[in-house]
């Protein structure tokens, strides 16, 4: 999105031999004057911590004494020592947390996208009480994650949880399930709570896109007798795809950074540990600032890579449409 | 191709009644234009025929079949929308073919129909373009093409030209007229532009506040408006209207006295009018001429120079606004004193109820 905006406000390209007119130069100056405060703040709150993290990842810093550290190059990432490879890149715990995070992101964002579309389509239809419904549906999103995670923690509790109670009464399970501790169900439990929480956000973004759609084409489709399901797949879905892509990127970024939900629901369980939880464990629990910073840097690179891929793929497909 | 019949058709939105019982017979192959001011219900009436809105009461028949409860797709109609309603992400070909894909037509048949229609409308070079790469006129052609490929019994046009610029509007108007004469299809066309109505229609339906004011050929409406509303609505510039009083009735006509005291004998039947009754006299600007010893005198307040002739807007001495059409070579200026005259045989008389008096038979 920001790339598009930048392209829109950028002055027309000027050929080398042509001097920009005084008007163009004053507009460029004004543009820089407006952008400079943002750049400054960004450099301060994003650039500096990022640079520091990357720097620490190349050191053996420890939380005990942050002023005393030595530059060790890429040893936190990978080092050959006494005939075996050590470092983050060969740590199975790390790769397990990467896999957990990617799996969690793929599954939860997919479910949220499908459910979000369904909910948005429902809210887009005219029915009495629609305004109230729109407000109600946002409640899960409005609750702080820690609170909703704690709430679900109780609902999923193996002895006192309402979910086990209901399933037992319905006869669907024979004995209570330890949802958040059982390796088979723990990550699914996390996905379920995330879906519960984030679907309203998806639905809201998609609803906004749906409401931008021209109504006349739907009347044209009705006159032409095209089946509503076909209209959805051939007309609605292609038209909301750009907005859908933005929503998916937003959610995927959130999901890739997931920490609080998993931390509250399943503590430091290895079965559900995410990349962020891994980095936090190294940084805080083990006080390995250098190693934790290396993990954080890798998280940054992985997320950046995935976003770039998504945007490039999205733009290629969008520009196909434009032809 | 089919005829369309409306019998006592009514439409309410909640408790608001917008169509108050419309009776209308549209013959097979006829070009009928619904015309009226904004909010008169003309678009609603068209949407009722299309099936985009449900009919509250009454009966709608297309091709002698009652279609009240049929969905739009089963009524054998095709509609062209004011906003074109093209699918923005599909190219011209797909826009035209999309509605056919379910209509039990084979791929080859669809292809043939789309290309043939595109040739007819001269958009065959644009088939790969997206709507946003087209001009307004081209989009309108695609929208019309999309209607044609469906080979409907009845074409419905909802203000199809109102988003085009003036020159293109005239050109497209001519093309629609030609299309109608080539296809011999039944067409129902909604517009608020009386010039479009006059030039395109076999018959015009003038609507006002959900009721039909008059149905007739363009010239019937122009020469014999049934009431004040139609008289005001049809014709540009508007018909001049002067308050008058009946002073004498005779088989030849009705004599009325104008506010300034002069009298005119109008060629209308005196059967349902009495002396002393107050009436409205209507005279078209084309029939008002500048004379030496005119019926009314006044001062020019505005001159519109159109080239081939001038429109003179005049305030008469008694305060009535009169418009006259004068030759384009005449020199007039604002503030000039002027004397206007007109012949009684071109005058219309409207009773205080708004109803027009029929022309006398002489």
Interface residues (C-beta under 8 A of the other chain):
Chain A: X214 X216 X217 X219 X220 X221 X222 X223 X224 X225 X226 X227 X230 X234 X235 X238 X239 X321 X322 X323
Chain B: X50 X51 X52 X71 X72 X73 X74 X77 X78 X79 X81 X83 X84 X85 X86 X87 X88 X89 X98 X99 X102 X103 X130 X146 X150
